[in-house]
Amino acid sequence: MGNDLTIVMYHYVRDLKYSRYPKIKGLDIKLFKKQIQFFKNNYHFVRCEEVLEARYTNQSLPKNSLLLTFDDGYIEHYTNVFPILKENHIQGLFSVPGQLIAEHKVLDVNKIHFILSSSSVDNILKLIFGYLDYYRGLEHCFPENQELYQKLAIANRFDSADVVFIKRLLQVELEECLRKQMIDCLFQDCVGVEERVFAQELYMKKDQIEFMKREGMSFGIHGYTHDWLAFLEPQKVQADIEKALDVFDSVLDRNAWICCYPYGSYNETVVEIAKQFGTVAGLSTEVRIANLDQDDIMHLPRMDTNDFLYFKV
């Protein structure tokens, strides 16, 4: 089919075996290098500028076009990914939440990742059910533990039912103040590292981002707090996007930027607000190959790096 575009999504890319957190769900750097070679042999790498030009001027992309995207602003995107992309003359699109740069806080989504990689699922569930029993009826009203579990614990292609329950409960199910309080308690119990120190080790710095931009990499907005935008009131969506744009003013064209929806969470209100602030394309987490002639440019699907793991290290 003409004008197909394979967009691949990455998160952690690190030496997992020798990592402080070897259980983190990421791509080993050796596999990333092999994957890049596979792509070089079978695809045609394109830049963000080429994608936008093809979409907005009704041109065609080369056959087997491929765009690589990297979410969340991890330090390994600078230390591991960037040199490999430069060596192979590939542009990556890096979507970074503004809060991690402006406030040096660890995103809730990352706290959950490292909670899961630092303790057993059984222990985390035990802690969570204890917190729920403590807070239920104190200041908060929510269902019994078993009812919550039955509602949320639905396995997907990457996570078990228990892990999905933990993620969904802490990411979106509970009211914001309670889930943040529980995440902070779990992070302290299971990881035990001071948040600002952890953030300094986990994420890229602003000067590194600006250097990558000068060297040909592209950057997009991934929200400010990496929140579920579709669940926010319109004024909060507007404030979130505006704060993110302010943080990355030095590496973005505010009249033509790409929005990578955190968690793939968006609705038409979110899209319209983003367009008002200058976005010209949106990336989701829907899993399939995009087609620029048929897909809405604001709802582009992506494949996951794990969909291309043909190799053994």
C-alpha positions in Angstrom: 0.0 0.0 0.0 1.4 3.4 -0.9 2.7 5.9 1.7 3.0 3.4 4.4 5.2 4.5 7.3 6.5 2.2 10.1 7.0 4.2 13.3 8.9 2.4 16.0 8.6 3.3 19.7 11.4 2.9 22.2 11.8 3.6 25.9 14.7 2.2 27.9 17.7 1.2 25.8 20.5 0.0 28.2 22.9 -2.7 29.1 20.3 -4.6 31.1 22.6 -7.4 32.4 24.9 -4.9 34.2 22.2 -2.4 35.0 21.4 -1.5 38.6 17.9 -2.5 37.7 18.2 -5.5 35.4 14.5 -6.4 35.7 13.4 -3.1 34.1 11.5 -3.7 30.9 13.7 -2.3 28.2 15.8 -3.2 25.1 19.3 -4.3 25.6 21.9 -2.1 23.9 23.3 -5.1 21.9 19.8 -5.9 20.6 19.3 -2.3 19.7 22.5 -2.3 17.5 21.3 -5.5 15.8 17.9 -4.0 15.3 19.4 -0.9 13.6 21.4 -3.2 11.2 18.2 -5.1 10.4 16.4 -1.8 9.7 19.3 -0.6 7.5 19.0 -3.8 5.4 15.2 -3.8 5.1 13.9 -0.2 5.5 14.5 3.4 4.4 15.0 5.7 7.3 13.1 9.0 7.1 13.3 12.2 9.0 10.4 14.0 10.7 10.6 16.8 8.1 10.2 14.3 5.3 7.1 12.8 7.0 5.4 16.2 7.4 6.3 17.3 3.9 4.9 14.1 2.4 1.6 14.5 4.4 1.1 18.2 3.9 2.2 18.4 0.2 0.6 15.1 -0.9 3.9 13.6 -1.8 4.9 9.9 -1.4 7.4 8.5 1.0 10.0 6.0 -0.2 9.0 2.3 0.0 9.5 0.7 3.4 9.9 4.1 5.2 10.8 3.9 8.9 10.8 6.6 11.6 12.4 5.9 15.0 10.8 7.5 18.1 12.2 7.5 21.7 9.9 8.5 24.6 10.4 9.9 28.1 13.9 11.5 28.0 16.1 8.9 29.6 19.8 9.5 29.9 20.5 6.4 27.8 18.9 8.2 24.8 21.9 10.5 25.0 24.6 8.1 26.1 23.6 4.9 24.2 21.1 5.8 21.4 22.3 9.1 20.1 25.9 8.0 19.2 24.5 5.0 17.3 22.0 7.1 15.4 24.7 9.6 14.5 27.1 6.9 13.3 24.4 5.5 11.0 23.1 8.9 9.8 19.7 8.3 11.3 17.4 11.0 12.8 15.4 10.0 15.9 12.4 11.8 17.3 12.8 12.2 21.1 9.6 13.1 23.1 10.5 14.4 26.5 8.1 15.4 29.4 8.8 18.9 30.5 8.6 18.3 34.3 11.7 16.1 34.4 13.8 19.0 33.0 12.1 21.9 34.8 11.7 20.4 38.3 14.1 17.4 38.4 11.2 15.1 39.6 10.8 11.4 38.7 7.7 10.9 36.6 5.0 8.8 38.3 5.2 6.4 35.3 8.9 5.8 36.0 8.4 5.4 39.7 6.1 2.6 38.9 8.6 1.0 36.5 11.3 1.0 39.1 9.0 -0.1 41.9 8.2 -3.2 39.7 11.9 -3.8 38.9 13.0 -3.5 42.6 10.5 -5.8 44.4 8.4 -8.9 43.7 4.9 -8.4 42.4 3.5 -10.3 45.4 5.2 -7.9 47.8 4.0 -4.9 45.8 0.4 -6.2 45.8 0.6 -6.8 49.6 1.8 -3.2 50.2 -0.9 -1.8 47.8 -3.8 -3.7 49.5 -2.5 -2.5 52.8 -2.5 1.1 51.7 -6.0 0.7 50.2 -7.3 -0.8 53.4 -5.8 2.1 55.4 -7.1 4.9 53.1 -10.5 3.5 52.3 -13.2 5.5 54.2 -10.5 7.7 55.8 -10.7 10.5 53.3 -11.3 8.5 50.1 -14.1 6.4 48.8 -13.3 3.5 46.4 -14.4 -0.1 45.9 -13.1 -3.1 47.9 -9.8 -4.6 46.9 -11.2 -7.6 45.1 -13.6 -5.5 43.1 -10.8 -3.2 42.0 -8.6 -6.2 41.1 -11.3 -7.9 39.0 -12.0 -4.6 37.2 -8.3 -3.8 36.4 -6.4 -7.1 36.3 -6.6 -7.9 32.6 -3.3 -9.2 31.1 -2.0 -7.6 27.9 0.7 -8.6 25.4 3.5 -7.3 27.6 2.3 -7.6 31.2 0.6 -10.1 33.5 -2.8 -9.4 35.1 -1.1 -8.6 38.4 1.2 -6.0 36.7 -1.6 -4.5 34.7 -3.6 -4.1 37.9 -0.7 -2.3 39.7 -0.1 0.0 36.7 -3.8 0.9 36.1 -4.6 1.4 39.7 -1.6 3.7 40.3 -1.8 5.5 36.9 -5.4 6.3 36.5 -8.0 4.5 38.6 -7.6 6.2 41.9 -8.0 9.9 42.4 -4.9 11.9 41.7 -3.8 12.9 45.2 -4.2 9.4 46.6 -2.4 7.6 43.7 0.5 10.0 43.9 0.7 9.5 47.7 0.7 5.7 47.2 3.3 5.8 44.5 5.6 7.9 46.7 5.2 5.5 49.5 5.9 2.5 47.3 8.9 4.2 45.7 10.3 4.8 49.2 9.6 1.3 50.4 10.8 -0.5 47.2 13.5 1.7 45.6 14.7 3.8 48.6 16.6 6.5 46.6 16.0 10.2 47.2 13.9 11.5 44.2 16.0 14.4 43.1 19.1 12.1 43.0 17.3 9.5 41.1 16.0 12.0 38.6 19.5 13.3 38.0 20.7 9.8 37.1 17.7 8.8 35.1 17.0 11.6 32.7 18.8 13.7 30.0 19.8 17.3 30.8 18.7 20.4 28.9 22.1 21.1 27.5 22.3 17.5 26.2 19.0 17.9 24.5 20.1 21.1 22.9 23.3 19.5 21.7 21.3 16.6 20.1 19.1 19.1 18.4 22.1 20.9 16.9 23.4 17.5 15.7 20.2 16.8 13.7 17.9 15.0 16.2 14.3 16.0 16.4 12.2 16.7 19.6 8.5 16.5 20.4 6.3 17.3 23.3 5.3 14.4 25.6 3.2 16.5 28.0 4.6 18.3 31.0 3.7 15.8 33.8 3.2 12.8 31.5 -0.5 12.6 32.5 -3.4 10.9 30.8 -4.5 13.9 28.8 -7.9 12.4 27.8 -8.9 12.3 31.5 -8.0 15.9 32.2 -10.3 18.9 32.0 -9.6 21.1 28.9 -8.0 23.9 30.9 -5.6 21.4 32.5 -4.7 20.0 29.1 -4.0 23.5 27.9 -1.9 24.3 30.9 0.1 21.1 30.6 0.9 21.6 26.9 1.8 25.3 27.4 4.2 24.5 30.2 5.8 21.8 28.2 6.3 24.1 25.2 7.9 26.7 27.5 10.5 24.2 28.7 11.5 23.2 25.2 11.2 26.5 23.5 14.9 26.3 22.4 14.5 23.0 20.5 11.0 23.3 19.0 9.3 25.4 16.4 6.2 26.4 18.3 4.2 26.7 15.1 5.0 23.2 13.9 5.8 20.6 16.5 4.9 16.9 17.1 2.8 15.7 20.0 3.5 12.3 21.5 0.5 11.6 23.7 1.5 10.2 27.1 0.2 6.6 27.5 -1.3 7.1 24.0 -4.1 9.0 25.8 -6.0 11.5 23.8 -9.5 12.5 22.6 -10.7 15.1 20.1 -10.6 17.8 22.7 -6.9 17.1 23.4 -6.2 17.1 19.7 -7.9 20.4 19.1 -6.1 22.0 22.0 -2.8 20.7 20.7 -3.5 22.0 17.2 -4.3 25.4 18.7 -0.8 25.5 20.2 0.9 24.6 16.9 1.1 20.8 16.7 1.2 19.4 13.2 1.3 15.6 14.0 0.3 13.3 16.9 1.7 9.9 17.9 -0.4 7.3 19.6 0.3 3.8 21.0 -2.1 2.0 18.6 -0.1 -0.9 17.2 0.1 -1.0 13.4 1.8 0.5 10.5 0.7 4.0 9.6 -0.5 5.2 6.2 -0.2 8.9 5.5 -2.9 8.8 2.8 -5.5 7.2 5.1 -4.5 7.9 8.8 -5.3 11.2 10.5 -1.9 12.9 10.9 -2.9 13.6 14.5 -3.5 9.9 15.3 -0.5 8.1 13.9 0.0 4.5 15.1 3.3 3.1 16.2 4.9 -0.3 16.5 6.9 -1.3 19.6 10.5 -2.2 19.5 9.5 -5.7 20.8 7.6 -6.2 17.6 11.0 -6.4 15.8 13.0 -8.7 18.1 14.2 -11.2 15.6 17.6 -11.7 17.1 19.4 -13.3 20.0 22.3 -11.6 21.7 
